[in-house]
């Protein structure tokens, strides 16, 4: 049975000409098309205009029209005439602005905070501008040198040793802790099969501690000799520079190809030596300012920037570990991520502040702000791990297979091919986590750290500025600061996303 094809239609006459398009270049026509082109659009336009009228007009009146701009105390912001309304009390912000920025940081030492902010801006801006050169050097200065300089600027103090002394101290403390734990574990083993297993495990741990002690003994002897010299910091610095430079020279090819690494190492140590001499770290450095006196915007930026920067490598390591083929690494990464994602940030802050010292060996203590930074970095790293894992899952397996076919190792394949593409896919998610972390820094006030909001609440206790509008003015001012930082991160992430996705532009 044959099927007859459908008859085709051929027009015999020309299609009538269309009317010329209506000119839409005038402002009135554009507004009409965009806002009132249909009944639904007209309804939405009227509703939106009404909402803006009932929200923006009172806000403008409160912040600008009825606001008080000059005054010395609360009497300037109180209602004297019942027929007149009082808006925002800006003299309160002007009087407390230093507390909002520095907290209780000593006033004679606040130049150190200003210098730290200036160095951060000078090193960060060239990183954010794509066309500027020397990105690798700039990144090294911002992510490696700047945190050390900022610590000695903000906290103060000096150093009594360098790499040799620090390594010897860390190895000695670790050897004592591991050895004592192993001996206690071996002594706790009772009779029976399980007790013998505990004794064997304890003896093995104690042997690791003895091995670490054996490694630390020559460094400890060298440290004692350096400490007995007239200038222990500089002698220690010279020994560290010589040891590190020699090792880099040998592992980079020796006399054939190691001269570049040797020159880079010596240049780095010369720069470190200049910083030590300029800040007089070998002679005690700047006066120590306890972190309990820090506050305001300083604490907010320290906590947020440290958490953002340190959570990225943690998240990458956990994301790669969760996709690893080694069961031990994969299970550890899964357990770590699920644990930190399963507890609220408030619990993490309380645990890091009040319970972490109970788990530290001996007299080893950690500053309260450092404990908070560690907890926030681990918490944010667990969340970023899942974001990065989503980007890794979006990369086809053919990318890695092609790299392996070209002879690239796993690390080169991951660092040069897979990870750059994965990060490009998850820029919105990462920036969303960064913005959430920046706002969540306000929770540190519950563990006795006065961030921006904590300093604001502390300023409300001043009876000289107790007015009905002080509360709203203070929260509005800090809200604008948070919005400025978060909105800047959002807009810059759109710029980076658009620039990295040039092949998808329309």
C-alpha positions in Angstrom: 0.0 0.0 0.0 1.6 3.3 -1.1 1.4 6.5 0.9 0.6 9.6 -1.0 2.8 12.5 -0.1 1.2 15.5 1.4 0.5 18.2 -1.1 2.9 21.1 -0.9 1.6 24.7 -0.7 3.0 27.3 -3.1 1.8 30.8 -2.7 0.7 32.4 -5.9 0.6 36.0 -4.7 3.2 38.1 -2.8 2.8 38.7 0.9 1.5 42.1 1.8 4.1 44.6 2.9 4.4 45.2 6.6 4.1 48.6 8.2 7.2 50.4 9.0 8.4 49.8 12.6 7.3 52.4 15.1 10.0 54.6 16.3 11.0 53.8 19.9 13.9 56.1 20.4 12.0 58.7 22.4 12.0 58.4 26.2 8.3 58.4 26.5 7.9 55.6 23.9 10.6 53.4 25.6 9.0 53.8 29.0 5.6 53.0 27.6 6.8 49.8 25.9 8.8 48.7 28.9 6.4 49.6 31.7 2.8 49.8 30.3 2.8 47.6 27.2 0.2 45.3 28.7 -2.3 45.3 31.6 -0.1 43.0 33.7 3.0 45.2 33.1 1.0 48.2 34.0 -0.2 46.6 37.2 3.3 45.6 38.2 4.6 49.1 37.4 2.0 50.7 39.6 2.6 48.3 42.4 6.3 48.7 42.3 6.0 52.5 42.2 3.7 52.4 45.2 6.2 50.2 47.2 9.1 52.5 46.3 7.0 55.5 47.4 6.2 53.9 50.8 9.8 52.7 51.3 12.1 55.2 49.7 10.3 58.4 50.7 10.4 57.7 54.5 14.0 56.5 54.2 15.1 59.6 52.5 13.3 61.8 55.0 14.8 59.9 57.9 18.4 59.8 56.6 18.7 63.2 55.0 15.7 65.6 55.3 14.9 65.2 59.0 18.4 64.1 60.0 20.6 65.9 62.5 24.1 66.6 61.1 25.8 68.5 63.9 25.9 68.1 67.6 28.0 67.2 70.7 25.7 64.9 72.7 22.2 63.4 72.8 20.4 66.7 73.3 21.0 67.5 69.6 19.1 64.4 68.6 16.1 64.8 70.9 12.7 66.2 69.9 12.3 69.8 71.2 9.2 70.6 69.2 6.4 68.0 69.2 5.4 69.1 65.7 8.8 68.3 64.3 10.2 64.8 63.7 13.8 63.9 64.2 15.6 61.6 61.8 19.0 60.0 61.8 21.5 61.1 64.5 24.7 61.4 62.4 26.7 63.1 65.2 26.5 59.8 67.0 28.2 58.1 64.1 30.8 60.9 63.9 31.6 60.5 67.6 31.9 56.7 67.5 33.5 56.2 64.0 36.9 55.5 65.5 35.3 52.8 67.7 33.6 51.3 64.7 36.9 51.0 62.9 39.4 50.2 65.6 37.4 48.9 68.5 39.4 49.5 71.7 42.8 49.5 69.9 45.1 52.0 71.7 44.8 55.4 70.1 48.6 56.1 69.9 49.1 52.8 68.0 46.2 53.1 65.5 48.7 54.2 62.8 49.6 50.5 62.6 46.1 49.6 61.6 46.0 52.4 59.0 49.4 51.2 57.6 48.0 47.6 57.4 44.9 48.7 55.5 47.1 50.8 53.2 49.5 47.8 52.5 46.5 45.5 51.9 45.0 48.0 49.3 48.3 48.5 47.6 48.9 44.8 47.2 45.3 43.8 46.4 44.4 46.3 43.7 47.1 45.1 41.2 45.7 41.6 41.7 42.2 42.7 40.8 43.2 44.5 37.6 43.9 41.9 34.9 46.1 44.0 32.7 48.8 44.8 35.3 51.9 42.7 35.1 53.9 40.7 37.7 50.9 38.8 39.0 53.0 36.0 40.5 55.2 38.3 42.5 52.2 40.4 43.6 50.3 37.2 44.7 53.4 36.0 46.6 53.6 39.3 48.5 49.9 39.4 49.3 49.3 35.8 50.3 52.7 35.1 52.0 54.6 38.2 53.0 51.6 40.5 53.9 50.1 38.2 56.5 53.4 38.0 58.4 53.9 41.7 58.2 50.3 42.4 59.2 50.7 40.2 62.3 53.7 42.0 63.6 52.1 45.4 62.7 48.8 44.7 64.5 49.9 42.4 67.3 53.4 43.7 67.8 56.3 41.9 69.5 59.5 40.5 68.1 61.2 37.2 67.4 63.8 35.4 69.5 64.8 32.9 66.8 64.1 31.8 63.2 63.6 28.7 61.2 66.1 26.4 63.0 64.8 27.4 66.5 61.2 27.1 65.3 61.7 23.7 63.7 63.5 22.4 66.7 60.8 23.6 69.1 58.0 22.1 67.0 59.7 18.7 66.6 60.6 18.6 70.3 57.0 19.4 71.4 55.6 16.9 68.9 58.0 14.2 70.0 57.1 14.7 73.7 53.4 14.7 72.9 53.5 11.6 70.7 55.9 9.7 73.0 53.9 10.4 76.1 50.6 9.4 74.3 52.2 6.2 73.1 53.6 5.3 76.6 50.2 6.0 78.2 48.4 3.9 75.6 50.9 1.0 76.2 50.5 1.2 79.9 46.7 1.1 79.6 46.8 -2.3 78.0 45.4 -5.0 80.2 45.7 -8.8 80.0 44.1 -10.5 77.1 44.2 -10.1 73.3 42.8 -6.6 73.2 45.3 -5.5 75.8 48.2 -6.9 73.8 47.0 -5.0 70.7 46.9 -1.7 72.8 50.4 -2.4 74.0 51.7 -3.0 70.5 50.0 0.1 69.2 51.3 2.2 72.1 54.8 1.0 71.6 54.6 1.8 67.9 53.4 5.4 68.7 56.1 5.7 71.3 58.7 4.6 68.7 57.5 7.4 66.4 57.9 9.9 69.2 61.5 8.6 69.8 62.3 8.9 66.1 61.0 12.5 66.2 63.1 13.2 69.2 66.1 11.8 67.4 65.5 14.1 64.5 65.0 17.1 66.8 68.2 16.5 68.9 70.8 17.9 66.4 68.5 20.9 65.7 68.0 21.5 69.5 71.8 21.4 70.0 72.2 23.9 67.1 69.5 26.1 68.6 71.2 26.1 72.0 74.4 27.3 70.4 72.7 30.0 68.5 70.8 31.2 71.6 74.1 31.5 73.5 75.5 33.9 70.8 75.3 37.6 71.0 72.6 38.0 68.2 70.6 34.7 68.1 68.1 36.0 65.6 70.6 36.9 62.9 72.7 33.8 63.5 69.6 31.7 63.3 68.5 33.6 60.2 71.8 33.0 58.5 71.8 29.3 59.2 68.2 28.9 58.0 69.0 30.8 54.8 72.1 28.7 54.1 70.3 25.4 54.8 67.1 26.2 52.8 69.1 27.7 49.8 71.4 24.7 49.7 68.6 22.2 49.7 66.7 24.1 47.0 70.0 24.2 44.9 70.5 20.5 45.2 66.9 19.4 44.6 66.6 21.8 41.6 69.4 20.2 39.6 72.6 21.2 41.4 75.3 22.9 39.3 73.4 22.3 36.1 70.0 23.8 36.7 69.8 24.9 40.4 71.2 28.5 40.1 67.8 30.0 39.5 66.3 28.4 42.6 69.4 29.5 44.6 69.1 33.1 43.4 65.3 33.2 44.2 65.9 31.8 47.7 68.7 34.2 48.5 66.6 37.1 47.2 63.7 36.1 49.4 65.8 35.8 52.5 67.4 39.2 51.8 63.8 40.7 51.7 62.9 38.9 54.9 66.1 40.3 56.6 65.3 43.8 55.5 61.8 43.5 57.0 63.2 42.2 60.3 65.7 45.1 60.4 63.1 47.7 59.5 60.5 46.6 62.1 63.3 45.9 64.7 61.9 42.4 65.2 65.3 41.2 66.6 65.0 43.9 69.4 61.4 43.3 70.5 59.5 44.9 67.7 56.5 47.2 68.2 54.6 47.3 71.5 52.3 44.3 71.9 48.5 45.0 71.6 46.4 42.1 72.9 43.8 40.8 70.5 41.1 41.4 73.2 41.6 45.1 72.4 41.0 44.7 68.7 37.5 45.4 67.4 35.3 47.1 64.9 36.0 46.9 61.2 39.5 45.6 61.9 38.2 42.4 63.4 35.6 42.0 60.7 38.2 42.2 57.9 40.8 40.1 59.7 38.3 37.3 60.3 36.6 37.4 56.9 39.7 37.8 54.8 41.6 35.1 56.7 38.6 32.8 56.5 38.1 33.4 52.7 41.7 33.0 51.8 42.4 29.9 54.0 39.2 28.1 53.1 40.0 27.9 49.4 43.0 25.5 49.7 41.1 23.5 52.4 38.1 23.2 50.1 40.2 22.2 47.1 42.0 19.5 49.1 38.7 18.1 50.6 37.0 18.2 47.1 39.9 16.2 45.6 40.0 13.9 48.6 36.3 13.1 48.3 36.8 12.1 44.7 40.0 10.1 45.5 40.2 6.4 44.7 42.0 5.7 48.0 39.3 4.6 50.5 41.0 6.1 53.5 41.4 9.6 52.0 37.9 9.5 50.6 36.3 8.4 53.9 38.2 11.0 55.9 37.2 13.8 53.5 33.5 12.7 53.5 33.5 12.5 57.3 35.2 15.9 57.7 32.8 17.6 55.3 29.7 16.1 56.7 30.7 16.8 60.3 31.5 20.5 59.7 28.4 21.0 57.5 26.3 19.3 60.2 27.0 21.8 63.0 26.1 25.5 63.2 28.8 28.1 63.1 27.9 29.2 66.6 28.8 25.7 67.9 32.0 25.8 66.1 32.9 29.2 67.6 32.1 28.0 71.1 34.1 24.8 70.6 37.1 26.6 69.2 37.0 29.2 72.0 36.3 27.3 75.1 36.9 23.6 74.5 39.9 23.5 72.1 42.3 24.5 74.9 41.3 21.4 76.8 42.7 19.2 74.0 46.0 21.0 73.6 49.1 19.3 75.2 50.8 20.7 78.3 51.1 24.5 78.6 50.6 25.0 74.9 48.1 27.9 74.5 46.5 29.5 71.4 45.2 33.1 71.2 41.5 33.5 71.3 41.3 35.2 67.9 43.5 32.5 66.4 41.2 29.8 67.6 38.2 31.6 66.0 40.1 31.9 62.8 40.9 28.2 62.7 37.3 27.3 63.4 35.9 29.6 60.7 38.5 28.4 58.1 37.6 24.8 58.7 33.9 25.5 58.6 34.1 27.6 55.4 36.5 25.0 53.8 33.9 22.2 54.2 31.2 24.3 52.4 33.6 25.4 49.7 34.6 21.7 49.2 31.1 20.8 48.0 31.0 23.9 45.7 34.3 22.9 44.1 33.3 19.3 43.9 30.3 20.4 41.9 32.6 22.2 39.4 34.8 19.1 39.2 31.8 16.9 38.4 30.9 19.3 35.6 34.2 18.6 33.7 33.9 15.7 31.3 36.2 12.7 31.9 37.6 13.1 28.4 39.6 16.2 29.6 41.6 14.1 32.1 41.9 11.2 29.7 43.3 13.4 27.0 45.8 14.9 29.5 46.9 11.4 30.6 47.3 10.4 27.0 49.7 13.3 26.5 51.8 12.0 29.5 50.7 14.5 32.1 50.7 13.3 35.7 47.7 13.4 38.0 48.8 16.7 39.7 49.6 18.4 36.4 46.3 17.3 35.0 44.4 18.5 38.0 46.3 21.8 38.3 46.6 22.8 34.7 43.5 21.4 33.0 40.7 20.2 35.3 40.8 22.6 38.3 40.9 25.9 36.2 37.8 24.8 34.3 36.1 23.6 37.5 36.7 26.9 39.3 35.5 28.9 36.3 32.1 27.0 36.6 31.7 27.6 40.3 32.6 31.3 40.6 29.0 32.3 41.5 28.8 29.6 44.2 32.2 30.5 45.7 31.4 34.2 45.8 28.1 33.4 47.4 30.0 31.5 50.1 32.4 34.4 50.6 29.6 36.9 51.0 27.8 34.6 53.5 31.1 34.2 55.4 31.7 38.0 55.5 28.3 38.5 57.0 28.6 35.6 59.4 31.6 37.2 61.0 29.1 39.1 63.2 28.7 35.9 65.2 32.1 36.3 66.7 30.6 38.8 69.2 29.1 35.9 71.1 32.7 34.7 72.0 33.8 38.1 73.3 35.3 39.4 70.1 34.0 42.9 69.2 33.6 43.0 65.4 31.8 45.8 63.6 28.4 44.9 65.0 29.9 44.2 68.4 31.5 47.6 68.6 28.2 49.1 67.5 26.3 47.4 70.4 29.0 48.5 72.8 28.6 52.1 71.7 24.9 52.0 72.6 25.9 51.7 76.2 27.1 55.3 76.2 24.4 57.3 78.0 25.6 60.5 76.3 24.1 59.3 73.1 20.9 57.5 74.3 18.2 58.7 72.0 15.3 57.0 70.2 17.0 57.3 66.8 20.5 56.3 67.8 19.7 52.6 67.4 18.3 52.9 63.9 21.2 55.2 62.8 23.9 52.9 64.0 22.4 49.8 62.4 21.8 51.6 59.2 25.4 52.9 59.0 26.9 49.4 59.7 24.4 47.9 57.2 25.7 50.3 54.5 29.3 49.1 55.3 28.3 45.5 54.9 26.4 46.2 51.8 29.3 48.1 50.2 31.7 45.2 50.8 29.2 42.4 49.7 28.0 44.4 46.7 31.6 45.0 45.6 32.4 41.3 45.8 29.3 40.5 43.8 30.0 42.9 41.0 33.7 41.9 40.7 32.7 38.2 40.6 30.4 39.1 37.6 33.3 40.8 35.9 35.6 37.8 36.5 32.9 35.4 35.3 32.3 37.4 32.2 36.0 37.6 31.5 36.8 33.9 32.0 33.7 32.8 29.9 34.8 34.8 26.8 34.0 31.8 24.6 30.4 31.8 25.7 29.7 35.5 25.2 26.7 36.3 23.0 
